[in-house]
Amino acid sequence: MAEVARIPLTETERRNRFAWLLTSAGGRGGALLILILLAAVFAVLAPNFLTSRNLLNILRQFAVPGILAIAQTLVIVTAGIDLSVAATAALSGSLLAVSYAHWGVPEPVAWLIGLGSGLVVGAVNGFVIRYWRVPDIIATLGTFSAVRGVALLVTGGLPAPSFARVVEGRSLPESVNTVGAGSLGPIPIIALVAGVVALAGGLVLRRTKLGRAAMAVGGNPVAAHASGISVGRTKFWIYVLSGLISAFAGILLAGRLSSANALMGEGMELQSIAAVVVGGTNLFGGEGTVGGTVIGILIIGVLSNGLNILGVAEFWQRVSNGLIIVAVVALDQWRRRAGTRGGRL
Amino acid sequence: MNSEGVLVARGISKTYPGVRALVGVDLTVGAGEVHALLGENGAGKSTLMKIMAGSVVPDAGELRLVGKVIPFGSPEAARAAGVSIVYQELSLVPTLTVAENVMLGRWPTRWGVVAWDELRDAAVGYLRRVGLEIPPETRVAELGMAERQLVEIAKALSVDPVVLLLDEPTSALSEGEARRLFGIIRDLTATGVAVIYVSHRLGEVVQIADRVTVLRDGHLVATRSIEEVTEAELARMMVGREVHGPRVAAARVSSRTQHAPALRAQRLGRPPRLRDIHLELYEGEIVSVFGLVGSGRSELARVLFGLDPPTTGTLEVMGRSVQLRSPADAIALGMGYVAPDRALGVVPLLSVAANITLAAFSKAGKGPFIDQQWEEEQASRYIEELDIKVQSPYRPAGGLSGGNQQKVILGRWLCSGARILILDDPTRGIDVGAKEEVFRLVRRLAEDGAAVLYATSEISEARVLGNRILVMSAGTIATELEPETEEAEIMAAAGGVRG
């Protein structure tokens, strides 16, 4: 029998093993380090950064992009991409507001309409990708535009609820205001909800059959197919799930803003992709962690908040945001190479 | 052979986490020499190749080419010094032409645009050296495996190497094609090129090599002149124990008449590559399917497993008429499939445990969750049963050696409870020791009542394993033979020669 020599680790091995730990953590190790570093820098430079008020504010502001990034993680693990998450959120928030305040449907029905719109968008994405064989990025680019259009049609381009059209003095449902803008003690409810969504997303990815199938489909579609996993069906359900989660995020966003509009959350789809990648998930699928994504969105949040406090002009913020995203991923790539250098590839 | 050697490696060591891949290995290769590198999976031969090619950095050692030290870890430096490598996984761009591939990265230009006629002429020169007479405008996607292999070698020659590294060059070739390759290798060495030839096919090594270096568990066992050693000695050096010679077919199966066949195909086909297949496969037997490259052997395996659903004829599984539309259908009917290319089987980023349960988790209980304890049990069970060498079931499967990856895939089908196994050249690219283990496993599975279809391009494997041998030629089953049939007769049948 060919024995694999098991011998005490040498110093190089120990270093390699450490690097392996970092890489196997989906890059979380590196991203976490950068998050801590960033926070430390801002804590020194910006006097008001390290106050509980400010930190809670970051959580409140980045809960919705964070939830969208969770949805995005699930999709990217299958080697897909969902450009329609933010548009879906806007449609769902708008539909909920319009159906409740303008049409006068009961509160639970408004919730169902909002969430249902996400299911529909997800199913459309999944259907077009599965049966019409349109590449993921094109299919969701289509819905990215079309769904915003539908949201504009639904709201007439005005914020909803809009004063002239409300029935019997309705505004947003109280439940939506509470989850979007309420607090539990000092903690914003929206941040807690985002935490729960993150846990659920992690559970889906790590512990469910769908999550496992998604990993296999993203990692080696040929092998997944030969193991009886339907690549098309797996992707379909992942897109449906992404739509549902995005729709939920849209309702929270309406609650946080106390009003919905068809254009809210613009740019969040790119933010969500950035968070996933900064969090160490492989854009080509097959691996990924929700934990990494959470750290990713926190990096983006801390950065934007810190620069704001420092009074860096908005235009410059956009520039630095872009640069830092690329820098973080470049660093992560470099670290991975260091981790697997000489590895059995 | 000069005593100095054009390539001299001294004290090469490389350690991966928990495994010593190479321990102080020396290697000297002379000009015009074919030097074979032999060893089991994980013996360190691939690592040594990669170190010489500059893609892996060793922890210690020195590498000299024609007396000059080559820096480690730089493929460019290695290539510039004259080391050229042909990897086992081919590295051609299928959408480009043969000429473009041969000269990849070194296209001649005139006024900043590609000089096509110059490119073509240069490529034709190298193609001629490997004896390949195809139009250089042919797209690589249209070529067969054997031709691609030769294009790959032509590409390696286009940098005018001093040392050519060939990693399992015959793994995708038929025996005739392999013989042609040997002729080409001889022509190359006659011009002074040194060839390092990694293989696990002992018979081949004895034919082609001048000297042979055997590695085991990262250690150098010996370097010998080929006249001094026998195949049996080499096999012993590789595995460090006695290897049993080919054992002709296990006891004949008596159950053949008892039940309906596990698998029965009638006029099954998928023209134009596969037609008119009549086949009966019983529980507890191993049926070898022997065929050369292009005979329809692999196609048959793919059709039976639903990867390419059959378009004509009928198929019965356990006496029931069935329609196969996808592998999922086949798996539901209790079938399993092992592909010749391991990359098509494992999901490298998933853990070994997840790879083992991959075809079974959807059936493992109701509800959306995968039972962690169940998965752990299944993984440990098959890792132990199949003797898969891995530190933890939660390590990514992509890090395993070829033989172990193939065992993981067998484990996947044991875990899914498959009763009909379609194995297509499962031992391709894995070495003697691992092969023996796979044979042992296949026999045991059949003894436990599985029906095994074993497709292979090696006559010896077909004879050693099969209770009977189906010989394929030109897309259909040409004849059925006893495993005791002479090799020459089997080869004749495969070549379409009658009686």
HADDOCK unambig.tbl for C-alpha pairs under 7 A between the chains (distance, minus, plus):
assign (segid A and resid 2 and name CA) (segid B and resid 239 and name CA) 6.63 0.50 0.50
assign (segid A and resid 4 and name CA) (segid B and resid 19 and name CA) 6.68 0.50 0.50
assign (segid A and resid 4 and name CA) (segid B and resid 217 and name CA) 6.83 0.50 0.50
assign (segid A and resid 5 and name CA) (segid B and resid 19 and name CA) 5.72 0.50 0.50
assign (segid A and resid 5 and name CA) (segid B and resid 20 and name CA) 6.46 0.50 0.50
assign (segid A and resid 5 and name CA) (segid B and resid 217 and name CA) 6.97 0.50 0.50
assign (segid A and resid 6 and name CA) (segid B and resid 18 and name CA) 5.96 0.50 0.50
assign (segid A and resid 6 and name CA) (segid B and resid 19 and name CA) 6.17 0.50 0.50
assign (segid A and resid 7 and name CA) (segid B and resid 18 and name CA) 6.51 0.50 0.50
assign (segid A and resid 9 and name CA) (segid B and resid 18 and name CA) 6.13 0.50 0.50
assign (segid A and resid 13 and name CA) (segid B and resid 15 and name CA) 6.91 0.50 0.50
assign (segid A and resid 13 and name CA) (segid B and resid 16 and name CA) 6.28 0.50 0.50
assign (segid A and resid 13 and name CA) (segid B and resid 17 and name CA) 4.85 0.50 0.50
assign (segid A and resid 16 and name CA) (segid B and resid 17 and name CA) 6.31 0.50 0.50
assign (segid A and resid 17 and name CA) (segid B and resid 17 and name CA) 5.87 0.50 0.50
assign (segid A and resid 207 and name CA) (segid B and resid 369 and name CA) 5.66 0.50 0.50
assign (segid A and resid 207 and name CA) (segid B and resid 370 and name CA) 5.61 0.50 0.50
assign (segid A and resid 208 and name CA) (segid B and resid 368 and name CA) 5.39 0.50 0.50
assign (segid A and resid 208 and name CA) (segid B and resid 369 and name CA) 4.06 0.50 0.50
assign (segid A and resid 208 and name CA) (segid B and resid 370 and name CA) 5.30 0.50 0.50
assign (segid A and resid 209 and name CA) (segid B and resid 361 and name CA) 6.81 0.50 0.50
assign (segid A and resid 209 and name CA) (segid B and resid 362 and name CA) 6.49 0.50 0.50
assign (segid A and resid 209 and name CA) (segid B and resid 368 and name CA) 5.76 0.50 0.50
assign (segid A and resid 209 and name CA) (segid B and resid 369 and name CA) 5.76 0.50 0.50
assign (segid A and resid 209 and name CA) (segid B and resid 370 and name CA) 5.82 0.50 0.50
assign (segid A and resid 216 and name CA) (segid B and resid 347 and name CA) 6.14 0.50 0.50
assign (segid A and resid 219 and name CA) (segid B and resid 347 and name CA) 5.79 0.50 0.50
assign (segid A and resid 219 and name CA) (segid B and resid 349 and name CA) 6.41 0.50 0.50
assign (segid A and resid 220 and name CA) (segid B and resid 347 and name CA) 5.29 0.50 0.50
assign (segid A and resid 222 and name CA) (segid B and resid 344 and name CA) 5.82 0.50 0.50
assign (segid A and resid 223 and name CA) (segid B and resid 344 and name CA) 5.12 0.50 0.50
assign (segid A and resid 223 and name CA) (segid B and resid 345 and name CA) 4.72 0.50 0.50
assign (segid A and resid 223 and name CA) (segid B and resid 346 and name CA) 6.15 0.50 0.50
assign (segid A and resid 223 and name CA) (segid B and resid 347 and name CA) 6.48 0.50 0.50
assign (segid A and resid 225 and name CA) (segid B and resid 327 and name CA) 6.84 0.50 0.50
assign (segid A and resid 226 and name CA) (segid B and resid 327 and name CA) 5.54 0.50 0.50
assign (segid A and resid 227 and name CA) (segid B and resid 327 and name CA) 6.91 0.50 0.50
assign (segid A and resid 227 and name CA) (segid B and resid 358 and name CA) 6.45 0.50 0.50
assign (segid A and resid 227 and name CA) (segid B and resid 359 and name CA) 4.73 0.50 0.50
assign (segid A and resid 228 and name CA) (segid B and resid 327 and name CA) 5.35 0.50 0.50
assign (segid A and resid 228 and name CA) (segid B and resid 328 and name CA) 3.80 0.50 0.50
assign (segid A and resid 228 and name CA) (segid B and resid 331 and name CA) 6.46 0.50 0.50
assign (segid A and resid 228 and name CA) (segid B and resid 359 and name CA) 6.12 0.50 0.50
assign (segid A and resid 229 and name CA) (segid B and resid 328 and name CA) 6.77 0.50 0.50
assign (segid A and resid 286 and name CA) (segid B and resid 349 and name CA) 6.41 0.50 0.50
assign (segid A and resid 287 and name CA) (segid B and resid 349 and name CA) 6.68 0.50 0.50
assign (segid A and resid 342 and name CA) (segid B and resid 56 and name CA) 4.68 0.50 0.50
assign (segid A and resid 342 and name CA) (segid B and resid 57 and name CA) 5.93 0.50 0.50
assign (segid A and resid 344 and name CA) (segid B and resid 399 and name CA) 6.04 0.50 0.50
